[in-house]
Amino acid sequence: MSAETLKSKISAGFWSFFSEETHTAFIHRRTLSTMNKWYLRKYYSDTPDSFVRILDREYEKPVKLSSMPSFTAFIIGDADDGMFKQTYLSVSSQVCRAESVINLCGMNADAADRMIRSAKGDYIAVIRSGNILEKRAFYECGKVLEKKETPGLIYSDEDTLMKSGKRCTPFFKPDYAPDLLMSMDYYGGFVFISRKAYLDAGGLDAEAEGDACYDLWLKISENEKVFHIDRILFHKMEGYKIPEADPGSVKRALERRNLKGAVTVSGNRCIIDHISRGTVSIIIPSKDNPDMLSDCLASIDEQTLYRDYEILIVDNGSSDDNRAKAEELCRKYNAKYIYEKKDFNFSYMCNLGAANADGDVLIFLNDDIKITEPRWLGTMAGQARLPYTGAVGCLLVYPDNNMIQHAGTKDSEDGPNHIYQGYYLDDPECADAVYPADVNGVTAACLAIRKTVFESIGRFDENMHVCYNDVALCFDLVNAGYVNCVRGDIRLIHKESVSRGQDTSEEKFRRLLAEHEYLYAHHALKDSPHPFYNVNLTYRHSDNKPNYSKWMYDVKTSVRQMSAEEIEEWKKAPVRDDYRICFDECDSFKFIHFFGWAYAEKCKRNHTLSRRLVIYNDGHYYIAELSDWYRPDVFAITRIKNSEYCGFRAKFDKSLIEEGTYSLSFWSEIGRKDTENKLIR
């Protein structure tokens, strides 16, 4: 055993005696030797290997299941691919054993189907050769069934296992996402299905073009409950060949469902343009913005291939001159003009337009949208007409630079966020943004929905005048059993919020907070807060990377009113001009968060200081305890000794302080620094 390996084992054993809280909340008063242990833990590492292995250790130890069903495991693939042996060993060494392990390698679909039909057990585990199961894979499926869930199919997350032993490219999947499944076989190389579901679907079909397994997954998913385990239960081996896109199976699925659509392949994904007929009503709220409206209408007229549409302009009070210009535009483009002078209420304007629309599909479109994709209207309307579809959005980019503004929304800890906002289309981190995906929500800047569904769900909530009204609608759709889809293959240009400006003033921010609170009080997702966004992905940033910062933000601190003595002591504390403070986050949505770093340039013992945050205004003084945060990035920037130990974190219930606008002061035993940051509560 090498010295490095021995050192690592000793370190791991040392840390096993400490609680999780000790691991993730460094205390600055510790000795320097304790500080160095942080490097050994790698808790704040952004490497997939470290991240997934730490996740593995969080899973509880297997216990005896009261009713593990009987099942047979089948390995499909090429017995000579050099991977079969490792796949077989992982299957045969499970915590919960299969009745038998059967090799279907080399068999055609007919022979494999006969073998599966003759197998024992109520369930069937299908594993593709080249995938290695975690020892608890069957056990986790058994846990789902023990809870009296009755899915026809179970799938899980996955990653890649390199020959070196490192794990990379974790694939944290959504819950059952029908449009993603029609685009690719995201279930992957390990699927657990009920025998009944297999037989009802007709089993493996020799007439299926391409991948008979993918064809089977599509058939089962049409009629059976599908369950997703959000844990990595198998690993693709390095060199494993991912099955190619299978448009044949997708076309067969469309035929079974009595749907018409053109299927193309792009980037190993199937793209479907659903073909349907009927009038589409394009509803455009607009006020005092004739130039932008003119550009929008011209782009619709010039670019749109699908011509069975009507346009409704809803104006809530333009000036006389601008009203005349809008009326002239409506005559030019044969649009209906609805004028009603009223305080701005986006929800009311959209509902008013819908009430006057004749189409079976409604498109809510901002006047700052420019149409650049001729397929946009037919594709979005066709998607909206699918029986399970709720709202349909598209990929929106800022003008001139291909920076993404919207690729669907996800529900983060602080509220809804645009996915991939701020990323460029050529960034490898957002490569999947250009494909169809099922999401929690889409923006009403460009949103398609069947009129009957829109009316049944209660339309836009008119109590939400400006913010989150589209999110509320989409949440209501998910709660009602519909699936929201973003068509990433449709790219339009959006000048976000041009017509009403950015929410920067305190008044507007308070309105944002109020509508945020109203959203979760009246429209929150009920069954799962993240049905189409995996719990292991980041919730604090716009990308869809693994949640590497999971442990960084997992903190709970306290806040209390300051005593008169403490207030006096703080006021007398020397003000230090050498304090450098950065707030990465300072907000008050569901909780009050403070995340950042601070150090005094002239102090050599920043890592030993006891630091607190004073939150104050003319009537209230609070003191918030700060949890320490290991920030190697700070040292990389500053090159100041021990600055990597100068990060801070705080998170507490916002009800603990009175509503108001507060100033923030950083306070330690060497002095204080009154910051320019404000907390609006």
MOKASUL-V248421 format. One record per residue. N is the residue number from 1. RES is the residue in three letters. SS is DSSP state (H for helix, E for strand, C for the rest). OMEGA is omega in whole degrees, -180 to 180 (NA if undefined). BURIAL is 1 if it has 9 or more other ideal C-beta (glycine too) atoms within 8 Angstrom, else 0. Layout:
# MOKASUL-V248421
n->(N	N)
res->(RES	RES)
ss->(SS	SS)
omega->(OMEGA	OMEGA)
burial->(BURIAL	BURIAL)
This chain:
# MOKASUL-V248421
n->(1	2	3	4	5	6	7	8	9	10	11	12	13	14	15	16	17	18	19	20	21	22	23	24	25	26	27	28	29	30	31	32	33	34	35	36	37	38	39	40	41	42	43	44	45	46	47	48	49	50	51	52	53	54	55	56	57	58	59	60	61	62	63	64	65	66	67	68	69	70	71	72	73	74	75	76	77	78	79	80	81	82	83	84	85	86	87	88	89	90	91	92	93	94	95	96	97	98	99	100	101	102	103	104	105	106	107	108	109	110	111	112	113	114	115	116	117	118	119	120	121	122	123	124	125	126	127	128	129	130	131	132	133	134	135	136	137	138	139	140	141	142	143	144	145	146	147	148	149	150	151	152	153	154	155	156	157	158	159	160	161	162	163	164	165	166	167	168	169	170	171	172	173	174	175	176	177	178	179	180	181	182	183	184	185	186	187	188	189	190	191	192	193	194	195	196	197	198	199	200	201	202	203	204	205	206	207	208	209	210	211	212	213	214	215	216	217	218	219	220	221	222	223	224	225	226	227	228	229	230	231	232	233	234	235	236	237	238	239	240	241	242	243	244	245	246	247	248	249	250	251	252	253	254	255	256	257	258	259	260	261	262	263	264	265	266	267	268	269	270	271	272	273	274	275	276	277	278	279	280	281	282	283	284	285	286	287	288	289	290	291	292	293	294	295	296	297	298	299	300	301	302	303	304	305	306	307	308	309	310	311	312	313	314	315	316	317	318	319	320	321	322	323	324	325	326	327	328	329	330	331	332	333	334	335	336	337	338	339	340	341	342	343	344	345	346	347	348	349	350	351	352	353	354	355	356	357	358	359	360	361	362	363	364	365	366	367	368	369	370	371	372	373	374	375	376	377	378	379	380	381	382	383	384	385	386	387	388	389	390	391	392	393	394	395	396	397	398	399	400	401	402	403	404	405	406	407	408	409	410	411	412	413	414	415	416	417	418	419	420	421	422	423	424	425	426	427	428	429	430	431	432	433	434	435	436	437	438	439	440	441	442	443	444	445	446	447	448	449	450	451	452	453	454	455	456	457	458	459	460	461	462	463	464	465	466	467	468	469	470	471	472	473	474	475	476	477	478	479	480	481	482	483	484	485	486	487	488	489	490	491	492	493	494	495	496	497	498	499	500	501	502	503	504	505	506	507	508	509	510	511	512	513	514	515	516	517	518	519	520	521	522	523	524	525	526	527	528	529	530	531	532	533	534	535	536	537	538	539	540	541	542	543	544	545	546	547	548	549	550	551	552	553	554	555	556	557	558	559	560	561	562	563	564	565	566	567	568	569	570	571	572	573	574	575	576	577	578	579	580	581	582	583	584	585	586	587	588	589	590	591	592	593	594	595	596	597	598	599	600	601	602	603	604	605	606	607	608	609	610	611	612	613	614	615	616	617	618	619	620	621	622	623	624	625	626	627	628	629	630	631	632	633	634	635	636	637	638	639	640	641	642	643	644	645	646	647	648	649	650	651	652	653	654	655	656	657	658	659	660	661	662	663	664	665	666	667	668	669	670	671	672	673	674	675	676	677	678	679	680	681)
res->(MET	SER	ALA	GLU	THR	LEU	LYS	SER	LYS	ILE	SER	ALA	GLY	PHE	TRP	SER	PHE	PHE	SER	GLU	GLU	THR	HIS	THR	ALA	PHE	ILE	HIS	ARG	ARG	THR	LEU	SER	THR	MET	ASN	LYS	TRP	TYR	LEU	ARG	LYS	TYR	TYR	SER	ASP	THR	PRO	ASP	SER	PHE	VAL	ARG	ILE	LEU	ASP	ARG	GLU	TYR	GLU	LYS	PRO	VAL	LYS	LEU	SER	SER	MET	PRO	SER	PHE	THR	ALA	PHE	ILE	ILE	GLY	ASP	ALA	ASP	ASP	GLY	MET	PHE	LYS	GLN	THR	TYR	LEU	SER	VAL	SER	SER	GLN	VAL	CYS	ARG	ALA	GLU	SER	VAL	ILE	ASN	LEU	CYS	GLY	MET	ASN	ALA	ASP	ALA	ALA	ASP	ARG	MET	ILE	ARG	SER	ALA	LYS	GLY	ASP	TYR	ILE	ALA	VAL	ILE	ARG	SER	GLY	ASN	ILE	LEU	GLU	LYS	ARG	ALA	PHE	TYR	GLU	CYS	GLY	LYS	VAL	LEU	GLU	LYS	LYS	GLU	THR	PRO	GLY	LEU	ILE	TYR	SER	ASP	GLU	ASP	THR	LEU	MET	LYS	SER	GLY	LYS	ARG	CYS	THR	PRO	PHE	PHE	LYS	PRO	ASP	TYR	ALA	PRO	ASP	LEU	LEU	MET	SER	MET	ASP	TYR	TYR	GLY	GLY	PHE	VAL	PHE	ILE	SER	ARG	LYS	ALA	TYR	LEU	ASP	ALA	GLY	GLY	LEU	ASP	ALA	GLU	ALA	GLU	GLY	ASP	ALA	CYS	TYR	ASP	LEU	TRP	LEU	LYS	ILE	SER	GLU	ASN	GLU	LYS	VAL	PHE	HIS	ILE	ASP	ARG	ILE	LEU	PHE	HIS	LYS	MET	GLU	GLY	TYR	LYS	ILE	PRO	GLU	ALA	ASP	PRO	GLY	SER	VAL	LYS	ARG	ALA	LEU	GLU	ARG	ARG	ASN	LEU	LYS	GLY	ALA	VAL	THR	VAL	SER	GLY	ASN	ARG	CYS	ILE	ILE	ASP	HIS	ILE	SER	ARG	GLY	THR	VAL	SER	ILE	ILE	ILE	PRO	SER	LYS	ASP	ASN	PRO	ASP	MET	LEU	SER	ASP	CYS	LEU	ALA	SER	ILE	ASP	GLU	GLN	THR	LEU	TYR	ARG	ASP	TYR	GLU	ILE	LEU	ILE	VAL	ASP	ASN	GLY	SER	SER	ASP	ASP	ASN	ARG	ALA	LYS	ALA	GLU	GLU	LEU	CYS	ARG	LYS	TYR	ASN	ALA	LYS	TYR	ILE	TYR	GLU	LYS	LYS	ASP	PHE	ASN	PHE	SER	TYR	MET	CYS	ASN	LEU	GLY	ALA	ALA	ASN	ALA	ASP	GLY	ASP	VAL	LEU	ILE	PHE	LEU	ASN	ASP	ASP	ILE	LYS	ILE	THR	GLU	PRO	ARG	TRP	LEU	GLY	THR	MET	ALA	GLY	GLN	ALA	ARG	LEU	PRO	TYR	THR	GLY	ALA	VAL	GLY	CYS	LEU	LEU	VAL	TYR	PRO	ASP	ASN	ASN	MET	ILE	GLN	HIS	ALA	GLY	THR	LYS	ASP	SER	GLU	ASP	GLY	PRO	ASN	HIS	ILE	TYR	GLN	GLY	TYR	TYR	LEU	ASP	ASP	PRO	GLU	CYS	ALA	ASP	ALA	VAL	TYR	PRO	ALA	ASP	VAL	ASN	GLY	VAL	THR	ALA	ALA	CYS	LEU	ALA	ILE	ARG	LYS	THR	VAL	PHE	GLU	SER	ILE	GLY	ARG	PHE	ASP	GLU	ASN	MET	HIS	VAL	CYS	TYR	ASN	ASP	VAL	ALA	LEU	CYS	PHE	ASP	LEU	VAL	ASN	ALA	GLY	TYR	VAL	ASN	CYS	VAL	ARG	GLY	ASP	ILE	ARG	LEU	ILE	HIS	LYS	GLU	SER	VAL	SER	ARG	GLY	GLN	ASP	THR	SER	GLU	GLU	LYS	PHE	ARG	ARG	LEU	LEU	ALA	GLU	HIS	GLU	TYR	LEU	TYR	ALA	HIS	HIS	ALA	LEU	LYS	ASP	SER	PRO	HIS	PRO	PHE	TYR	ASN	VAL	ASN	LEU	THR	TYR	ARG	HIS	SER	ASP	ASN	LYS	PRO	ASN	TYR	SER	LYS	TRP	MET	TYR	ASP	VAL	LYS	THR	SER	VAL	ARG	GLN	MET	SER	ALA	GLU	GLU	ILE	GLU	GLU	TRP	LYS	LYS	ALA	PRO	VAL	ARG	ASP	ASP	TYR	ARG	ILE	CYS	PHE	ASP	GLU	CYS	ASP	SER	PHE	LYS	PHE	ILE	HIS	PHE	PHE	GLY	TRP	ALA	TYR	ALA	GLU	LYS	CYS	LYS	ARG	ASN	HIS	THR	LEU	SER	ARG	ARG	LEU	VAL	ILE	TYR	ASN	ASP	GLY	HIS	TYR	TYR	ILE	ALA	GLU	LEU	SER	ASP	TRP	TYR	ARG	PRO	ASP	VAL	PHE	ALA	ILE	THR	ARG	ILE	LYS	ASN	SER	GLU	TYR	CYS	GLY	PHE	ARG	ALA	LYS	PHE	ASP	LYS	SER	LEU	ILE	GLU	GLU	GLY	THR	TYR	SER	LEU	SER	PHE	TRP	SER	GLU	ILE	GLY	ARG	LYS	ASP	THR	GLU	ASN	LYS	LEU	ILE	ARG)
ss->(C	C	H	H	H	H	H	H	H	H	H	H	H	H	H	C	C	C	C	H	H	H	H	H	C	C	C	C	C	C	C	H	H	H	H	H	H	H	H	H	H	C	C	C	C	C	C	H	H	H	H	H	H	H	H	H	H	H	C	C	C	C	C	C	C	C	C	C	C	C	E	E	E	E	E	E	C	C	C	C	C	C	C	H	H	H	H	H	H	H	H	H	C	C	C	C	C	C	C	C	E	E	E	C	C	C	C	C	H	H	H	H	H	H	H	H	H	C	C	C	C	C	E	E	E	E	E	E	C	C	E	E	E	C	C	C	H	H	H	H	H	H	H	H	H	H	C	C	C	C	C	C	E	E	E	E	E	E	E	E	E	C	C	C	C	C	E	E	E	E	E	C	C	C	C	C	C	H	H	H	H	H	H	C	C	C	C	C	C	E	E	E	E	E	H	H	H	H	H	H	C	C	C	C	C	C	C	C	C	C	C	H	H	H	H	H	H	H	H	H	H	H	H	C	C	E	E	E	E	E	E	E	E	E	E	E	E	C	C	C	C	C	C	C	C	C	H	H	H	H	H	H	H	H	H	H	C	C	C	C	E	E	E	E	E	E	C	C	E	E	E	E	E	E	C	C	C	C	C	E	E	E	E	E	E	C	C	C	C	H	H	H	H	H	H	H	H	H	H	H	H	H	H	C	C	C	C	C	E	E	E	E	E	E	E	C	C	C	C	H	H	H	H	H	H	H	H	H	H	H	H	H	C	C	C	E	E	E	E	C	C	C	C	C	C	H	H	H	H	H	H	H	H	H	H	C	C	C	C	C	E	E	E	E	E	C	C	C	E	E	C	C	C	C	C	H	H	H	H	H	H	H	H	H	C	C	C	C	E	E	E	E	E	E	E	E	E	C	C	C	C	C	E	E	E	E	C	C	E	E	E	E	C	C	E	E	E	E	C	C	C	C	C	E	C	C	C	H	H	H	H	H	H	H	C	E	E	E	E	C	E	C	C	C	C	E	E	E	E	E	H	H	H	H	H	H	C	C	C	C	C	C	C	C	C	C	C	C	H	H	H	H	H	H	H	H	H	H	H	C	C	C	E	E	E	E	E	E	E	E	E	E	E	E	C	C	C	C	C	C	C	C	C	C	C	H	H	H	H	H	H	H	H	H	H	H	H	H	H	H	H	H	C	C	C	C	C	C	C	C	C	C	C	C	C	C	E	C	C	C	C	C	C	C	C	E	C	C	C	C	C	C	C	C	C	C	C	C	E	E	E	C	C	H	H	H	H	H	H	H	H	H	C	C	E	C	C	C	E	E	E	E	E	E	E	E	E	E	C	C	E	E	E	E	E	E	E	E	E	E	C	C	C	C	C	H	H	H	C	C	C	E	E	E	E	E	C	C	C	C	E	E	E	E	E	C	E	E	E	C	C	H	H	H	H	H	H	H	C	C	C	C	H	H	H	C	E	E	E	E	E	E	E	H	H	H	C	C	C	C	E	E	E	E	E	E	E	E	C	C	E	E	E	E	E	E	E	E	E	E	C)
omega->(-178	179	-179	179	179	179	-180	-180	179	179	-180	179	178	-176	-179	179	-176	180	177	-178	178	-180	-168	180	-179	179	-172	-177	177	178	180	180	177	178	-177	179	179	180	-177	-178	-178	-177	-176	179	178	176	-180	-177	179	-176	-175	179	175	176	180	-176	179	-178	-179	179	179	175	-178	178	-177	-175	177	-178	175	-179	177	180	179	177	-177	177	-179	-178	-179	-176	180	-177	-173	-175	-179	175	-179	-179	-180	179	-176	-179	-179	174	174	-173	173	174	177	177	-174	-180	177	-177	177	179	172	-174	-180	-178	179	179	179	-180	-179	-178	-178	-176	178	173	-179	-177	-177	174	-180	-179	176	177	-176	176	-179	-179	166	-176	-178	-174	-180	178	-180	176	178	178	178	-178	179	180	178	168	-179	180	173	-177	177	174	-175	175	-176	169	-179	178	-180	178	179	-177	178	178	-176	179	176	178	178	-165	173	166	-173	-177	-172	-178	175	179	176	178	-177	175	-178	176	175	-168	177	-179	-179	-174	177	179	-180	180	179	-177	-180	-180	179	177	177	-174	-179	-179	179	176	177	-170	-179	179	178	176	179	180	179	-179	180	-176	180	-171	-175	173	180	-177	-180	173	-175	176	178	-178	175	-176	171	177	176	-177	178	-178	178	179	-180	176	-172	-179	179	179	179	179	177	179	178	179	179	-176	-180	179	176	179	175	-177	175	180	178	178	-179	174	173	179	-178	168	-178	-177	178	-178	178	-178	176	179	179	-175	-175	172	-178	177	175	-177	-172	-179	179	179	179	179	-179	-178	179	-179	176	-176	-174	-169	-167	177	-179	-169	-180	-179	170	180	176	176	180	-175	-177	172	176	175	-178	-179	-178	176	179	178	179	179	178	177	180	177	-178	-175	175	-179	173	179	-180	-178	176	-178	-173	174	-175	175	-175	-179	-180	-179	179	179	178	177	-180	-179	-179	-176	179	-175	176	175	177	171	174	-171	175	178	177	176	174	-179	-180	-177	-177	-178	-163	-171	179	-179	-178	179	178	177	-178	-177	175	-172	-177	-172	173	179	179	176	179	178	179	179	175	-179	166	-168	179	173	-176	172	-175	173	-173	178	174	-177	-179	-180	-178	178	-176	177	173	178	176	179	-180	176	175	-175	-180	175	180	-179	-178	-177	-178	-178	-174	180	176	179	174	-172	177	-177	176	-177	177	171	172	-173	178	179	174	-177	-180	178	179	-180	-177	-176	177	178	176	179	-175	171	179	-170	-169	-169	169	180	177	178	179	178	-178	176	178	179	178	179	179	176	178	-180	176	-174	171	179	-179	178	175	-176	178	-180	-177	169	-169	171	178	-172	-178	177	-179	180	-176	-177	178	179	-180	179	177	175	177	179	-178	-179	173	180	179	180	-175	176	-172	-173	-174	174	-169	-174	-180	179	-175	-174	-178	180	-171	-178	-180	177	-175	177	-176	-178	-173	-178	179	179	172	-176	-179	-178	-176	-175	178	-173	-179	-173	175	-179	-176	174	-180	176	180	174	179	180	180	179	180	180	180	-179	-179	-178	179	178	-176	178	-177	177	175	-174	176	174	173	180	177	-175	-175	179	178	176	168	-179	166	176	179	179	-178	174	176	-173	-176	180	-178	-178	178	-175	180	-174	172	-171	179	179	176	-179	-169	166	-176	-174	-174	176	178	175	-178	175	-179	173	-176	-171	179	-175	178	179	180	178	179	-180	-170	-173	176	-177	178	-180	178	178	-174	173	177	179	172	178	180	-178	-176	178	-178	174	-178	177	-180	175	-171	168	-176	179	179	-171	174	-177	179	178	-177	175	177	-174	177	-179	176	172	176	-178	NA)
burial->(0	0	0	0	0	1	0	1	0	0	1	0	0	0	1	0	0	0	0	0	0	0	1	1	1	1	0	1	0	0	0	0	0	0	1	0	1	1	0	1	0	1	1	1	0	0	0	1	1	1	1	1	1	1	1	1	0	0	0	0	0	0	0	0	1	0	0	1	1	0	1	1	1	1	1	1	1	0	1	0	1	0	1	1	0	1	1	1	0	1	1	0	0	1	0	1	0	1	1	0	1	1	1	1	1	0	0	0	1	0	1	1	1	0	1	1	0	0	1	0	1	0	1	1	1	1	1	1	1	1	1	1	1	1	1	1	1	1	1	1	1	1	1	1	1	1	0	0	0	0	1	1	1	1	1	1	1	1	1	1	1	1	0	0	0	0	1	1	0	1	1	1	1	1	0	1	1	1	1	1	1	1	1	1	1	1	0	1	1	1	1	1	1	1	1	0	1	1	1	1	1	0	1	1	1	1	0	1	0	1	1	1	1	1	1	1	1	1	1	1	1	1	0	1	0	1	1	1	1	1	1	1	1	1	1	1	1	0	0	1	0	0	0	0	0	1	1	1	1	1	1	1	1	1	0	0	0	0	0	0	1	0	1	0	1	0	0	0	1	1	1	1	1	1	0	0	0	1	1	1	1	1	1	1	1	1	1	0	1	1	0	1	1	1	1	1	1	0	1	1	0	0	1	1	0	1	0	0	1	1	1	1	1	1	1	1	0	1	0	0	0	1	1	0	1	1	1	0	1	1	0	0	1	0	1	1	1	1	0	1	0	0	0	1	1	1	1	1	1	1	1	1	1	1	0	0	1	0	1	1	1	1	1	1	1	1	1	1	1	1	1	0	1	0	1	1	1	1	1	1	1	1	1	1	1	1	0	0	1	1	1	1	1	1	1	1	1	1	0	0	0	0	1	1	1	1	1	1	1	1	1	1	0	1	1	1	1	1	1	1	1	0	1	1	1	0	0	0	0	1	0	0	1	1	1	1	1	1	1	1	1	1	1	1	1	1	1	1	1	1	1	0	1	1	0	0	1	0	1	1	1	1	0	1	1	1	1	1	1	1	1	1	1	1	1	1	1	1	1	1	0	1	1	1	1	1	1	1	1	1	1	1	1	1	1	1	1	0	1	0	0	0	1	0	0	0	0	1	1	1	1	1	1	0	1	1	0	1	1	1	0	1	1	1	1	0	0	0	0	1	1	1	1	1	0	1	1	1	0	1	0	1	1	1	1	1	1	1	1	0	1	1	1	0	1	0	1	0	1	0	0	1	0	0	0	1	1	0	0	1	0	0	1	0	0	1	0	0	1	1	1	0	1	0	1	1	0	1	1	0	1	1	1	1	1	1	1	1	1	1	0	0	1	0	0	1	1	0	1	0	1	1	1	1	1	1	0	0	0	1	1	1	1	1	1	1	1	1	1	1	1	0	0	1	1	0	0	1	0	1	0	1	1	1	1	1	1	1	1	1	1	1	0	1	0	1	1	0	0	1	0	1	1	1	1	1	1	1	0	0	1	1	1	0	1	0	0	0	1	1	1)
